Amino acid sequence: MDLHFGDGKPTDEERAAVDALLGPPESSWEGADRSDGDLRWARGGRAARDRRDLLLPGLHALNDRVGWISEGGLGYLCRRLTVPPAEAYGVATFYAMFSVRPRPATVLHVCTDLACTAAGAGELCAGLEERAGSGVRVERGPCLGLCERAPAALAVRAGDPVRTAVAAPATVEEAVRAADAPDAAPEEPPAVLAVPQAGQDGLLLLARVGVVDPASLDDYRAHGGYAALRRAFELGPAGVIREVTDSGLAGRGGAAFPTGRKWQATASQPEHPHYLVCNADESEPGTFKDRVLMEGDPYALVEAMTIAGYATGAHKGYLYLRGEYPRALRRMEHAIAQAHARGLLGDDVLGQGYAFDIEIRRGAGAYICGEETALFNSIEGYRGEPRSKPPFPVEKGLFGRPTAENNVETLVNVLPVLTMGAPAYAAIGTERSTGPKLFCVSGSVGRPGVYELPFGATLGELLRLAGVRQGLRAVLLGGAAGSFVRPDELDVPLTFEGTREAGATLGSGVVMAFDSSVPLPRLLLRIAEFFREESCGQCVPCRVGTVRQEEALRRIAERTGAAAADDITLLREVGRAMRDASICGLGQTAWNAVESAIDRLGAYA
């Protein structure tokens, strides 16, 4: 099979990209010029294999410099890391942002997921494919996390350094301009514009967004920054865990697992080292809250990760950040560097004898890597496929060691838990869903963005804040893996238990409103396409079921009533099989939105 790989030799650019990451090769075995007496000593072996986790950064280095990953470039990277080329090829082809076939240096990624589809992404793509020059590749892709400014496009121009530009809301002209001259593209609007409540009293998680300079550590500290870490050192690790447990804080990524229990289980493991992983790969269509937090208040995440590491006995934290978030990447890199320079990260944090460091790992476009064990595999340099449980991550997680994994919103909640105290925090919200919650509102509303409300507010109250438009047809709660609710069900309380009792799910806090102008069958088909594209293919129920679901929805797209009855029956059978037998949450939830649209909205009736 012709893979268009060329002659298999790395170019000078590809060598330079890999060497900039790994350092110059030390022997001909690693790609240096051969010399007399150049033998492979025992310093290879385990030491070389232990660098496998640099495979993903190496693939990024090649893709960033050249725009695609050639056979020669991949071979040179494999030689440096002693990774079998066949395995590295499997990793490179796993991610949507990489290409193993030649393509132009400039790629324009256009979001075609739910919010952008409703906002005219199809027409935008058609216009771009006509207008874009031969030096630009237009690629339709999944959510870019810019749902409040839909439709969105991200231009990436390979080189040293790689350059990016965002157009959102995008017109054909603006997207073409971003692709043609990323350096000259208009600057993105500040993160505060994605927070309609900015400046209001009572905010806890969003209080600093738009108030502090996100680049200034001094400004962050002047507005309460690092008070929580100082209290953590006063309490000690066990005291921090007790405070987090008493607060009732539950995971904000969708599973709602008690954070204190997870930290306690990790801290109590006798095997060391322990690791902390922050999951900032929010790839659920409609989700962008973590992006806003990292862009608008990056030091809060650095502080929160330091506290979590201290509590769980970890001295190394990994921030796994979406590859589609270039500005968040720059903000977090700067914040980590400044924290290092000021003694807030490193060998002796705040002079307390505690060592902690944070390393950023960029994702490359794979929804499945939001699942914690798939994320671990991705960091380790393998395909991002979920692992079977048990063992659970608190016992054997990243690199086979005890690991606490939390998303950005969960970690940032730890700061008010410590500064205001567990009882005061637990008094916010409801008995079983405590504290504030961030909601990502997009679609048919006048003021899309990230909203902070205490648990227990109703869906109707949130939509009124966001200025829901007339003619509301449906609301999707929880994103593509969530459920649709009707306009007459807006009194559902936004809590973990309230949405469950209503037959829906809160998920990560996605709220997408659709009016009657949005064709529901097209949305359902796009959801099915999304899950088919994002299935890792590891287990049969998901790998086959997502394909069958999409096929059935395509067949009934133009049919209703009795003509669609057989395919709807098939959809239910396939959906049950995926829910019952899939390894991870992707397959288990791939049928949720379609099922709710059929049963609650009368789709295809």
Summary of the structure (lengths in Angstrom):
residues: 605
radius of gyration: 24.0
end to end distance: 46.0
largest distance: 80.1
contacts: 2194
relative contact order: 0.09
helix: 47%
strand: 14%
